Amino acid sequence: MLLQASKTADGPSVAIVGVTGAVGQEFLRVLKERDFPYSRMKLLASARSAGSMVEWDGETHTIEELTDGSFGGVDIALFSAGGSISKKFAPLAAEAGCTVVDNSSAFRMSEGVPLVIPEVNPEAMAGMRAGRGGIVANPNCSTIIALMAVTPLHRASRIKRMVVSTYQAASGAGQAAMDELELQTREALDGRPITQNIFPFQYAFNLFSHNSPMTGNGYNEEEMKMVKETRKIWGEPDIAITATCIRVPVMRAHAESINLEFEDSLSEEQALEALAAAPGVSIINDREANRFPTPLDASNRDDVYVGRVRRDISRPGNSGLDLFVCGDQIKKGAALNAVQVAELLL
Ligand SMILES: NC(=O)c1ccc[n+]([C@@H]2O[C@H](COP(=O)([O-])OP(=O)(O)OC[C@H]3O[C@@H](n4cnc5c(N)ncnc54)[C@H](OP(=O)(O)O)[C@@H]3O)[C@@H](O)[C@H]2O)c1
């Protein structure tokens, strides 16, 4: 792995919007790890952070306040400051000729905005280039992690129906949520009253239905994102998907239990073969040792980890399969995926 980002006069001018957040900080690490070329790096956040100094790639950078005029001369902007900020500023940036990679849900389902996982559907952003304007959306973290594991299987044998149950980490809700889990854990162990600011329930030593708003059909928004985004990414508007999303007191990296029903069949061996050949996927599937992926295996790692690959005994023959998947949602679920998208713009 290369350790220096490449400051070069030929590189694009890059901006990070929301650089002080959980995803923003990961952008800085991933850009450096991947030797991303840049001529200028502009770090943007709210007025609260403006003027703060950040050491990155051997230089001191000053964080600037995000304003309407932030994007003049910027070729690529990586956005991770929430949906309302993206809604307001991403179109302004795109109009100024900046190509935006947006981590929020603001534009994911918009007509004409590609929703891209580079290992799955890079063709969706064909023709887009740095400095030419436009918006590319990063899918929801749970969708990315599921589709990294499931797409190679879908390509090997068409999936008819997918049932997903998630076990989602605090980091998916940002830095403040991680701080709350740590504080509550200390408070609970010390027998002190629990401080509750971010989530509607005690998080330490507990779990609860995902905190995103409920929709009219009894699913919450996180669950419906998995359904709608998968259909858009695969270009299969009718594929059957259902999801149950749960927050668990894990600091970083989501886990997902996935049940698949195939139109035809896929054996355990064929599934493992397809997964072994898939870029960005690692297998931990040692039945004898009862060793399968954990969120800690996936934390701070680029790959999505897959295991517990087994025939669904409730279905005839090899027409059903179960698997367990873990992925770092700040990395592959957010910053890494966005930087890979940005690489396709070069
Ligand atoms: N965490 C994940 O795993 C994950 C995964 C996929 C997508 N996302 C999406 O990425 C976005 C950020 O998530 P996060 O987890 O990194 O959140 P976070 O840790 O709460 O960070 C939020 C960032 O937004 C900035 N911000 C807030 N208000 C702003 C304003 N008015 N102008 C400019 N910047 C502003 C904050 O800057 P200040 O420090 O100055 O307030 C901070 O840098 C969200 O849209 C989230 O849905 C997150």
The ligand as a MOL file (V3000), in Angstrom:
LIG
                    3D

  0  0  0     0  0            999 V3000
M  V30 BEGIN CTAB
M  V30 COUNTS 48 52 0 0 0
M  V30 BEGIN ATOM
M  V30 1 N -20.8130 7.4060 9.0380 0
M  V30 2 C -20.9970 6.5720 8.0390 0
M  V30 3 O -20.6410 5.3960 8.0880 0
M  V30 4 C -21.6450 7.0250 6.7630 0
M  V30 5 C -21.7570 6.0970 5.7370 0
M  V30 6 C -22.3250 6.4880 4.5320 0
M  V30 7 C -22.7750 7.7920 4.3940 0
M  V30 8 N -22.6670 8.6670 5.4210 0 CHG=1
M  V30 9 C -23.1620 10.0310 5.1900 0
M  V30 10 O -22.0760 10.9580 5.2310 0
M  V30 11 C -22.5210 12.1850 5.7980 0
M  V30 12 C -21.6500 12.5510 6.9880 0
M  V30 13 O -21.6770 11.4950 7.9320 0
M  V30 14 P -20.6710 11.4110 9.1630 0
M  V30 15 O -20.9820 10.1230 9.7830 0
M  V30 16 O -19.2690 11.7250 8.7500 0 CHG=-1
M  V30 17 O -21.2340 12.6260 10.0980 0
M  V30 18 P -20.5010 13.4570 11.2270 0
M  V30 19 O -19.3970 12.6930 11.8520 0
M  V30 20 O -21.5930 13.9610 12.0860 0
M  V30 21 O -19.8560 14.7100 10.4100 0
M  V30 22 C -20.6530 15.7250 9.8510 0
M  V30 23 C -19.7770 16.6810 9.0520 0
M  V30 24 O -20.6320 17.6420 8.3990 0
M  V30 25 C -20.1360 18.9460 8.6810 0
M  V30 26 N -21.1850 19.9400 8.6870 0
M  V30 27 C -22.2880 19.9790 9.4750 0
M  V30 28 N -22.9980 21.0990 9.2080 0
M  V30 29 C -22.3300 21.7590 8.2550 0
M  V30 30 C -22.5370 22.9940 7.5680 0
M  V30 31 N -23.6000 23.7830 7.8240 0
M  V30 32 N -21.6400 23.3810 6.6220 0
M  V30 33 C -20.5710 22.6120 6.3610 0
M  V30 34 N -20.3080 21.4420 6.9720 0
M  V30 35 C -21.1820 21.0280 7.9130 0
M  V30 36 C -19.5110 18.8240 10.0520 0
M  V30 37 O -18.6460 19.9110 10.2400 0
M  V30 38 P -18.4270 20.5800 11.7210 0
M  V30 39 O -17.4970 19.6720 12.4530 0
M  V30 40 O -17.8090 21.8950 11.4000 0
M  V30 41 O -19.7750 20.6660 12.3470 0
M  V30 42 C -18.7990 17.4850 9.9000 0
M  V30 43 O -17.6010 17.6640 9.2000 0
M  V30 44 C -24.0070 11.9800 6.1070 0
M  V30 45 O -24.7540 12.4230 5.0040 0
M  V30 46 C -24.1190 10.5000 6.2690 0
M  V30 47 O -25.4340 10.0370 6.0090 0
M  V30 48 C -22.1010 8.3190 6.6010 0
M  V30 END ATOM
M  V30 BEGIN BOND
M  V30 1 1 1 2
M  V30 2 2 2 3
M  V30 3 1 2 4
M  V30 4 1 4 5
M  V30 5 2 4 48
M  V30 6 2 5 6
M  V30 7 1 6 7
M  V30 8 2 7 8
M  V30 9 1 8 9
M  V30 10 1 8 48
M  V30 11 1 9 10
M  V30 12 1 9 46
M  V30 13 1 10 11
M  V30 14 1 11 12
M  V30 15 1 11 44
M  V30 16 1 12 13
M  V30 17 1 13 14
M  V30 18 2 14 15
M  V30 19 1 14 16
M  V30 20 1 14 17
M  V30 21 1 17 18
M  V30 22 2 18 19
M  V30 23 1 18 20
M  V30 24 1 18 21
M  V30 25 1 21 22
M  V30 26 1 22 23
M  V30 27 1 23 24
M  V30 28 1 23 42
M  V30 29 1 24 25
M  V30 30 1 25 26
M  V30 31 1 25 36
M  V30 32 1 26 27
M  V30 33 1 26 35
M  V30 34 2 27 28
M  V30 35 1 28 29
M  V30 36 1 29 30
M  V30 37 2 29 35
M  V30 38 1 30 31
M  V30 39 2 30 32
M  V30 40 1 32 33
M  V30 41 2 33 34
M  V30 42 1 34 35
M  V30 43 1 36 37
M  V30 44 1 36 42
M  V30 45 1 37 38
M  V30 46 2 38 39
M  V30 47 1 38 40
M  V30 48 1 38 41
M  V30 49 1 42 43
M  V30 50 1 44 45
M  V30 51 1 44 46
M  V30 52 1 46 47
M  V30 END BOND
M  V30 END CTAB
M  END
